[in-house]
């Protein structure tokens, strides 16, 4: 009987240990500061986009370019943000965040580019095939041309010594006039992180 009880106790203990070894998951409120690994994360995206968009919209050169348009709201095409860093960064998140910030500012409009633009053009071509009523068919030549293009790069510099690593992210952005190729605005924001690993104990 004691042997059976002992085996039963061991089985219960193994069950408890196996259940407790799984991941613990909890919900985190959006915008909460959390930096677990020291690598690029959602907080970095938010910080970079806020800083760069504010720099752009408050730039005297941008104001001058807008005034030169005679009161018309300029349109911006947000191009690619190239990842030239040493780690994987989904720069499409930067692009979409920039588009939202530009649109919500009220100072500029933005036009669709890339895959979205190609999908819209394909839909207009499909409508022109004769399946759509002429009164509701979208025009093939009704696109609004962009005045400016916004694009940029993400780079990293990593410095290591012993158990300490300093990782610096350089995010550059610039806005260029599509007709003249003149740079209307250039901005940069840096994020620097120090990661200290625990020393191995012998």
C-alpha positions in Angstrom: 0.0 0.0 0.0 2.8 2.4 0.9 4.5 1.6 -2.4 1.3 2.4 -4.3 0.9 5.7 -2.4 4.6 6.5 -3.1 4.2 6.0 -6.8 1.0 8.0 -6.8 2.8 10.9 -5.0 5.6 10.9 -7.5 3.1 11.0 -10.4 1.4 14.0 -8.9 4.7 15.7 -8.3 5.7 15.1 -11.9 2.4 16.4 -13.1 2.8 19.6 -11.1 6.3 20.2 -12.3 5.4 19.6 -16.0 2.5 22.0 -15.7 4.5 24.7 -14.1 7.3 24.6 -16.7 5.1 26.0 -19.4 5.2 29.7 -20.5 3.4 32.3 -18.4 1.4 34.7 -20.6 0.0 38.0 -19.5 -1.6 40.9 -21.4 0.4 44.1 -21.6 -1.4 47.4 -22.2 -0.4 49.0 -25.5 2.2 51.7 -25.1 3.6 50.1 -21.9 7.4 50.3 -21.8 8.8 46.8 -22.0 12.3 46.0 -23.2 13.1 42.4 -22.7 16.0 41.5 -25.0 17.6 44.8 -25.9 16.7 44.4 -29.6 14.4 46.5 -31.7 10.8 46.4 -30.4 7.4 48.1 -30.5 8.4 50.9 -28.2 11.3 51.8 -30.5 8.9 52.0 -33.5 6.6 54.3 -31.6 9.3 56.6 -30.3 11.1 56.8 -33.7 7.9 57.6 -35.6 6.7 60.2 -33.1 10.0 62.0 -33.0 10.6 62.0 -36.8 7.0 63.0 -37.7 7.1 65.9 -35.2 10.5 67.0 -36.6 9.1 66.9 -40.1 5.8 68.7 -39.4 7.5 71.4 -37.4 10.3 72.0 -39.9 10.5 75.6 -41.2 11.6 74.1 -44.6 8.4 72.0 -44.8 6.3 75.0 -43.8 8.0 77.0 -46.6 7.3 74.2 -49.1 3.6 74.0 -48.1 3.2 77.8 -48.4 4.7 77.7 -51.8 1.8 75.4 -52.9 -0.7 78.3 -52.5 -2.7 76.8 -49.8 -3.3 73.4 -51.3 -2.7 70.5 -49.0 0.3 68.6 -50.2 0.3 64.9 -50.8 3.0 62.6 -49.6 3.9 59.1 -50.8 5.6 57.2 -48.0 8.2 55.0 -49.6 10.4 52.2 -48.2 12.4 52.4 -45.0 15.4 50.2 -45.7 16.7 47.9 -43.0 20.5 48.2 -43.2 20.9 47.1 -39.6 22.4 43.9 -38.2 19.1 42.4 -37.2 15.7 41.6 -38.6 13.4 44.7 -38.5 10.0 44.8 -40.1 10.2 48.4 -41.5 6.7 48.1 -43.0 5.5 48.9 -39.4 7.4 52.2 -39.5 5.9 53.0 -42.9 2.3 52.4 -41.8 2.8 54.3 -38.6 4.3 57.3 -40.5 1.3 57.2 -42.9 -1.2 57.3 -40.0 0.7 60.2 -38.3 0.9 62.2 -41.5 -2.8 61.8 -42.3 -4.0 62.6 -38.7 -1.8 65.7 -38.6 -4.1 67.5 -41.1 -1.1 69.3 -42.6 -0.6 66.7 -45.4 -2.4 64.0 -47.2 -0.8 60.8 -48.4 -1.4 58.6 -51.4 -1.1 54.9 -51.6 2.0 53.3 -53.0 3.6 49.9 -53.4 1.4 46.9 -53.3 -1.7 48.9 -52.4 -1.4 51.1 -55.4 -1.0 48.1 -57.7 -4.1 46.5 -56.2 -6.1 49.6 -56.8 -4.9 49.9 -60.4 -5.7 46.2 -61.0 -9.3 46.8 -59.7 -9.7 49.8 -62.0 -8.5 47.7 -64.9 -11.0 45.0 -64.0 -13.8 47.5 -63.9 -12.8 48.7 -67.4 -13.3 45.1 -68.8 -17.0 45.8 -69.1 -18.3 44.2 -65.9 -19.0 47.5 -64.2 -21.7 50.1 -65.0 -20.2 53.1 -66.8 -21.8 55.5 -64.2 -20.0 53.8 -61.3 -16.7 52.8 -63.0 -13.6 54.3 -61.5 -11.5 56.5 -63.9 -8.2 55.0 -65.1 -6.5 58.4 -65.0 -7.9 59.9 -61.8 -5.0 59.3 -59.4 -3.7 62.2 -57.4 0.0 62.6 -57.9 2.2 62.9 -54.9 4.1 66.1 -54.3 6.7 64.6 -51.9 8.1 61.2 -51.1 9.2 60.2 -47.6 11.7 57.4 -47.1 14.5 56.4 -44.9 16.9 53.8 -43.4 17.5 52.0 -40.2 21.1 51.2 -39.2 22.8 49.8 -36.1 26.2 50.0 -34.5 27.0 47.3 -31.9 29.8 47.7 -29.4 30.7 44.8 -27.1 33.1 44.4 -24.2 32.9 41.5 -21.8 29.4 41.0 -20.6 28.3 44.5 -21.7 26.8 45.4 -25.1 25.8 48.8 -26.4 23.5 48.7 -29.3 22.7 52.0 -31.1 20.0 52.4 -33.7 20.2 55.2 -36.2 16.9 56.0 -38.0 17.2 58.5 -40.8 14.3 59.9 -42.8 14.0 62.5 -45.6 11.3 64.1 -47.7 12.1 64.9 -51.3 10.1 66.9 -53.9 9.1 64.4 -56.6 9.3 67.0 -59.5 12.6 68.7 -58.6 14.4 66.0 -56.5 15.1 68.7 -53.9 15.3 67.5 -50.3 12.6 69.4 -48.4 13.5 67.8 -45.0 16.0 65.5 -43.4 15.7 64.0 -39.9 17.5 61.5 -37.6 16.7 59.9 -34.4 19.0 57.6 -32.3 18.1 55.0 -29.7 20.9 53.6 -27.6 20.6 50.5 -25.4 23.0 49.0 -22.9 22.6 45.3 -22.3 24.5 43.7 -19.3 24.5 39.9 -19.3 25.0 38.1 -16.0 28.5 36.8 -15.5 29.1 33.1 -15.6 29.8 31.7 -12.1 32.4 28.9 -11.9 
